[in-house]
Each structure stands twice: as C-alpha cells, then as structure tokens.
Amino acid sequence: MTTTVERTIRTSTSAEEVFPYLADFRNATEWDAGTVSCERVSGDGGPGTTYRNVSKFAGNTVELEYTTEEVQAPRFVIVGRNATTTSHDTITVRPDGTGAEVTYRADFEFTGLARFLGPVMTPLLGRLGDRTAAQLKETLDRR
C-alpha cells in the first residue's frame, strides 16, 4: 500500500535560490517539520549522494537512509529507506512571478507489520504534510 502526501506552496524567494537550498537535503532540519537531524554520509550532493535522516513521527524516532536519485532543476528526487518504510520524495521548484512555487510529494510504502498500519498512518502523514508545508513556506520566505 502506498500513501501519498503532496503539498504546494508559493514563496517570495526566487526559484534560483530555492532549488539549490532544497536540493541540499541537509537543510531539511530547517524546513521539514519532522526532521531532527540530517547529515550527508557520502557524495557531493548529486545523484548517488546518501544522507542519514532522523525524524520524529507519531512520538517515535525514525531513521532513514536517503539516496539522491535526481538533481536537475526544476526537480529533486530522493528516496529514503529503512526496514519498514520507503519514502520516494520529489520536490519541484518552478518560477512564480519573482518568487517560486514549490511542490513537495512524498510517496510512502510500508512493509512488514507496518503495512497494516496504513489506515492509521494516512491521517498522521497528512498532518505532518500540513505542518511541513507551513514550515517550508515560512523558512523560504525568510531567505
């Protein structure tokens, strides 16, 4: 079962500034409501780069190893995995006047016993998506 969370925000910050900021996934600690820490493990930020991301979700600490699949404006694609979850995240940044429109889409696939929690996870992930969208907009507007 796949659960998708997608949000679009508009920011006054230009797409030329927003894209490289978001493509450096270490910055997720500033704009992702769930991320507690995010460190680059290997690579230069391009395809194949890996990150160790630790998040708080539903009162639990969750660690995923993310691998960058694509970094070519306007799209940044990164996939996170652990024993029970795969998160396929796509961030698209497009010019919007003098600012930018940012669409963040995360497709979550749960395996093992976690796959039975889908009905519970969907509203929790939706709330996390709302909080992240608000924090993303606020963070980008300050840049």
Backbone as CSV, one residue per row, in Angstrom:
resi,resn,N_x,N_y,N_z,CA_x,CA_y,CA_z,C_x,C_y,C_z
1,MET,0.838,-1.178,0.000,0.000,0.000,0.000,0.885,1.245,0.000
2,THR,0.567,2.192,-0.846,1.307,3.447,-0.915,0.424,4.576,-0.410
3,THR,0.995,5.419,0.427,0.318,6.613,0.913,1.063,7.811,0.347
4,THR,0.325,8.715,-0.285,0.937,9.892,-0.905,0.542,11.149,-0.147
5,VAL,1.531,11.980,0.100,1.311,13.296,0.685,1.905,14.297,-0.295
6,GLU,1.092,15.250,-0.728,1.576,16.262,-1.671,1.050,17.623,-1.252
7,ARG,1.949,18.596,-1.222,1.582,19.967,-0.882,2.308,20.913,-1.832
8,THR,1.649,22.032,-2.156,2.260,23.071,-2.981,2.193,24.381,-2.209
9,ILE,3.322,25.061,-2.169,3.368,26.376,-1.517,3.959,27.387,-2.502
10,ARG,3.684,28.635,-2.241,4.292,29.720,-3.006,5.126,30.549,-2.045
11,THR,6.282,30.973,-2.532,7.182,31.767,-1.717,7.640,32.998,-2.489
12,SER,8.011,34.027,-1.756,8.525,35.246,-2.384,9.985,35.091,-2.805
13,THR,10.644,34.019,-2.366,12.044,33.770,-2.718,12.117,33.160,-4.112
14,SER,13.098,33.576,-4.897,13.206,33.146,-6.294,13.504,31.651,-6.422
15,ALA,13.056,31.073,-7.516,13.319,29.658,-7.811,14.815,29.391,-7.886
16,GLU,15.586,30.361,-8.380,17.041,30.210,-8.498,17.711,30.062,-7.135
17,GLU,17.105,30.634,-6.103,17.646,30.488,-4.755,17.047,29.275,-4.044
18,VAL,15.761,29.011,-4.282,15.060,27.925,-3.588,15.590,26.551,-3.990
19,PHE,15.792,26.320,-5.298,16.154,24.970,-5.742,17.439,24.452,-5.105
20,PRO,18.560,25.182,-5.162,19.786,24.637,-4.555,19.672,24.481,-3.036
21,TYR,18.901,25.352,-2.407,18.696,25.235,-0.957,17.990,23.920,-0.623
22,LEU,16.915,23.604,-1.332,16.170,22.371,-1.054,16.931,21.132,-1.518
23,ALA,17.697,21.253,-2.596,18.453,20.110,-3.116,19.600,19.715,-2.182
24,ASP,20.006,20.621,-1.296,20.966,20.246,-0.250,20.120,19.711,0.899
25,PHE,19.919,18.412,0.908,18.967,17.786,1.820,19.328,17.981,3.297
26,ARG,20.554,18.368,3.576,20.919,18.670,4.967,20.055,19.787,5.531
27,ASN,19.544,20.653,4.662,18.703,21.765,5.092,17.310,21.323,5.548
28,ALA,16.981,20.046,5.400,15.669,19.549,5.828,15.413,19.831,7.305
29,THR,16.466,19.955,8.099,16.284,20.264,9.519,15.607,21.623,9.713
30,GLU,15.735,22.515,8.729,15.149,23.853,8.832,13.718,23.901,8.317
31,TRP,13.398,23.112,7.271,12.092,23.267,6.639,11.152,22.074,6.783
32,ASP,11.643,20.901,7.185,10.791,19.721,7.335,10.377,19.586,8.796
33,ALA,9.093,19.661,9.056,8.572,19.665,10.426,8.975,18.431,11.224
34,GLY,9.213,17.303,10.585,9.552,16.087,11.310,11.034,15.853,11.513
35,THR,11.879,16.482,10.691,13.313,16.177,10.718,14.010,16.762,11.944
36,VAL,14.724,15.891,12.657,15.505,16.284,13.825,16.960,16.515,13.417
37,SER,17.500,15.614,12.574,18.865,15.774,12.075,18.963,15.159,10.686
38,CYS,19.871,15.693,9.905,20.094,15.177,8.552,21.543,15.461,8.186
39,GLU,22.312,14.398,8.016,23.727,14.579,7.689,24.069,13.836,6.398
40,ARG,24.957,14.450,5.630,25.430,13.810,4.410,26.441,12.735,4.814
41,VAL,26.209,11.512,4.334,27.081,10.383,4.655,28.139,10.207,3.577
42,SER,27.724,10.384,2.313,28.674,10.254,1.208,28.162,11.043,0.012
43,GLY,29.083,11.362,-0.897,28.715,12.052,-2.125,28.880,13.557,-2.037
44,ASP,28.586,14.205,-3.170,28.770,15.649,-3.290,27.449,16.404,-3.421
45,GLY,26.337,15.724,-3.179,25.023,16.353,-3.323,24.318,15.927,-4.591
46,GLY,25.055,15.367,-5.538,24.462,14.909,-6.791,23.883,13.509,-6.665
47,PRO,23.460,12.927,-7.791,22.919,11.570,-7.771,23.878,10.593,-7.093
48,GLY,23.307,9.722,-6.253,24.101,8.753,-5.519,24.509,9.220,-4.131
49,THR,24.337,10.513,-3.834,24.662,11.030,-2.510,23.728,10.409,-1.480
50,THR,24.279,10.035,-0.312,23.446,9.459,0.741,23.423,10.373,1.967
51,TYR,22.288,10.356,2.640,22.060,11.146,3.841,21.468,10.255,4.925
52,ARG,21.830,10.523,6.160,21.212,9.867,7.307,20.243,10.880,7.895
53,ASN,18.950,10.557,7.847,17.907,11.459,8.315,17.217,10.843,9.526
54,VAL,17.133,11.621,10.602,16.426,11.187,11.801,15.240,12.129,11.982
55,SER,14.056,11.524,12.106,12.818,12.297,12.251,12.036,11.824,13.458
56,LYS,11.148,12.699,13.915,10.170,12.331,14.929,8.837,12.209,14.209
57,PHE,8.177,11.065,14.406,6.887,10.847,13.762,6.016,10.031,14.701
58,ALA,4.850,10.565,15.006,3.881,9.883,15.876,4.527,9.469,17.199
59,GLY,5.390,10.346,17.730,6.025,10.086,19.005,7.218,9.154,18.961
60,ASN,7.575,8.674,17.777,8.704,7.760,17.625,9.846,8.428,16.862
61,THR,11.068,7.974,17.140,12.224,8.404,16.373,12.398,7.432,15.217
62,VAL,12.485,7.978,14.008,12.579,7.169,12.798,13.837,7.572,12.047
63,GLU,14.647,6.596,11.674,15.864,6.864,10.908,15.717,6.249,9.520
64,LEU,16.021,7.051,8.506,16.032,6.556,7.134,17.344,6.944,6.478
65,GLU,17.820,6.096,5.585,18.954,6.453,4.749,18.384,6.877,3.400
66,TYR,18.655,8.118,3.036,18.169,8.675,1.773,19.278,8.649,0.731
67,THR,18.900,8.357,-0.496,19.818,8.398,-1.624,19.242,9.329,-2.684
68,THR,20.052,10.275,-3.127,19.626,11.206,-4.161,19.570,10.478,-5.503
69,GLU,18.423,10.580,-6.177,18.267,9.967,-7.496,18.406,10.979,-8.628
70,GLU,17.935,12.201,-8.404,17.952,13.211,-9.471,18.091,14.601,-8.861
71,VAL,18.970,15.404,-9.453,19.108,16.811,-9.065,19.283,17.594,-10.354
72,GLN,18.174,17.964,-10.936,18.215,18.767,-12.165,16.982,19.653,-12.164
73,ALA,17.229,20.953,-11.991,16.110,21.893,-11.924,15.181,21.654,-13.106
74,PRO,13.886,21.592,-12.834,13.219,22.012,-11.599,12.958,20.880,-10.600
75,ARG,13.560,19.686,-10.778,13.215,18.526,-9.955,14.376,17.982,-9.145
76,PHE,14.039,17.623,-7.897,14.966,16.962,-6.985,14.253,15.714,-6.475
77,VAL,14.862,14.542,-6.676,14.241,13.278,-6.254,15.196,12.557,-5.318
78,ILE,14.655,12.144,-4.171,15.454,11.456,-3.162,14.606,10.337,-2.557
79,VAL,15.232,9.192,-2.304,14.498,8.033,-1.787,15.095,7.613,-0.451
80,GLY,14.224,7.515,0.569,14.643,7.110,1.903,14.150,5.707,2.206
81,ARG,15.004,4.939,2.907,14.633,3.560,3.223,15.079,3.196,4.635
82,ASN,14.253,2.361,5.262,14.659,1.625,6.449,13.969,0.261,6.371
83,ALA,13.966,-0.507,7.441,13.441,-1.871,7.390,11.952,-1.949,7.084
84,THR,11.182,-0.896,7.402,9.730,-0.963,7.227,9.141,0.077,6.282
85,THR,9.954,1.042,5.839,9.418,2.170,5.077,10.328,2.537,3.912
86,THR,9.692,2.860,2.785,10.385,3.512,1.674,9.636,4.805,1.400
87,SER,10.363,5.911,1.373,9.791,7.220,1.088,10.427,7.750,-0.190
88,HIS,9.618,7.920,-1.221,10.079,8.428,-2.513,9.619,9.879,-2.598
89,ASP,10.563,10.820,-2.433,10.238,12.239,-2.342,10.661,12.972,-3.610
90,THR,9.733,13.763,-4.129,10.001,14.572,-5.311,9.673,16.021,-4.983
91,ILE,10.658,16.892,-5.159,10.465,18.324,-4.945,10.620,19.007,-6.298
92,THR,9.601,19.778,-6.666,9.627,20.508,-7.928,9.537,21.998,-7.621
93,VAL,10.457,22.780,-8.188,10.518,24.221,-7.957,10.366,24.929,-9.298
94,ARG,9.333,25.766,-9.390,9.085,26.498,-10.633,9.003,27.996,-10.333
95,PRO,9.481,28.821,-11.270,9.327,30.268,-11.088,7.846,30.634,-10.992
96,ASP,7.545,31.601,-10.130,6.183,32.103,-9.950,6.303,33.606,-9.738
97,GLY,6.237,34.360,-10.847,6.499,35.791,-10.770,7.949,35.993,-10.363
98,THR,8.179,36.789,-9.313,9.547,36.981,-8.818,9.899,35.948,-7.754
99,GLY,8.923,35.121,-7.369,9.141,34.087,-6.365,9.159,32.704,-6.990
100,ALA,8.685,31.728,-6.218,8.695,30.343,-6.687,7.476,29.598,-6.168
101,GLU,7.102,28.572,-6.926,6.095,27.613,-6.500,6.833,26.309,-6.231
102,VAL,6.627,25.745,-5.051,7.305,24.514,-4.648,6.254,23.435,-4.398
103,THR,6.401,22.318,-5.094,5.534,21.166,-4.845,6.390,20.068,-4.246
104,TYR,5.953,19.583,-3.085,6.647,18.507,-2.380,5.703,17.308,-2.359
105,ARG,6.171,16.211,-2.939,5.365,14.992,-2.971,6.177,13.867,-2.342
106,ALA,5.565,13.175,-1.389,6.213,12.030,-0.750,5.287,10.827,-0.885
107,ASP,5.800,9.759,-1.489,5.072,8.507,-1.618,5.681,7.517,-0.633
108,PHE,4.889,7.103,0.349,5.353,6.193,1.396,4.834,4.785,1.122
109,GLU,5.743,3.823,1.189,5.360,2.422,1.077,5.840,1.713,2.335
110,PHE,4.927,1.012,2.978,5.241,0.327,4.222,5.305,-1.175,3.984
111,THR,6.258,-1.835,4.652,6.425,-3.277,4.512,6.381,-3.927,5.899
112,GLY,6.378,-5.238,5.913,6.329,-5.958,7.184,5.060,-5.611,7.936
113,LEU,5.137,-5.623,9.249,3.966,-5.321,10.072,3.470,-3.888,9.864
114,ALA,4.366,-2.984,9.483,3.987,-1.580,9.275,2.937,-1.433,8.173
115,ARG,2.885,-2.372,7.238,1.915,-2.246,6.140,0.475,-2.317,6.637
116,PHE,0.268,-2.901,7.810,-1.076,-2.990,8.371,-1.503,-1.697,9.055
117,LEU,-0.564,-0.781,9.220,-0.864,0.484,9.877,-1.279,1.581,8.902
118,GLY,-1.388,1.254,7.622,-1.733,2.244,6.602,-2.905,3.131,6.951
119,PRO,-4.035,2.558,7.373,-5.191,3.408,7.705,-4.911,4.395,8.843
120,VAL,-4.025,4.031,9.764,-3.662,4.923,10.858,-2.633,5.951,10.390
121,MET,-1.712,5.519,9.529,-0.626,6.380,9.074,-1.123,7.504,8.169
122,THR,-2.126,7.249,7.353,-2.569,8.237,6.363,-2.923,9.582,6.990
123,PRO,-3.785,9.647,8.008,-4.080,10.971,8.581,-2.885,11.585,9.313
124,LEU,-2.051,10.743,9.935,-0.854,11.270,10.608,0.105,11.887,9.601
125,LEU,0.297,11.214,8.472,1.166,11.743,7.420,0.568,13.010,6.813
126,GLY,-0.757,13.066,6.704,-1.416,14.270,6.193,-1.164,15.470,7.083
127,ARG,-1.251,15.273,8.398,-0.980,16.366,9.342,0.482,16.787,9.278
128,LEU,1.372,15.799,9.162,2.793,16.130,9.018,3.007,16.933,7.732
129,GLY,2.325,16.564,6.654,2.424,17.304,5.396,1.973,18.749,5.550
130,ASP,0.892,18.964,6.294,0.405,20.332,6.534,1.417,21.149,7.332
131,ARG,1.977,20.545,8.392,2.966,21.251,9.213,4.226,21.548,8.408
132,THR,4.651,20.583,7.593,5.855,20.789,6.782,5.627,21.886,5.751
133,ALA,4.459,21.906,5.115,4.170,22.950,4.119,4.238,24.331,4.765
134,ALA,3.664,24.479,5.953,3.689,25.771,6.636,5.118,26.157,7.011
135,GLN,5.886,25.203,7.525,7.271,25.486,7.914,8.136,25.766,6.686
136,LEU,7.893,25.051,5.590,8.635,25.272,4.346,8.409,26.678,3.843
137,LYS,7.145,27.104,3.797,6.828,28.446,3.314,7.488,29.504,4.192
138,GLU,7.339,29.341,5.514,7.932,30.308,6.434,9.452,30.384,6.279
139,THR,10.097,29.233,6.167,11.560,29.192,6.023,11.995,29.841,4.719
140,LEU,11.327,29.507,3.618,11.713,30.074,2.325,11.444,31.559,2.243
141,ASP,10.332,32.015,2.806,10.007,33.443,2.770,11.032,34.290,3.531
142,ARG,11.704,33.684,4.518,12.720,34.415,5.294,14.043,34.537,4.538
143,ARG,14.244,33.760,3.495,15.526,33.754,2.789,15.714,34.993,1.942
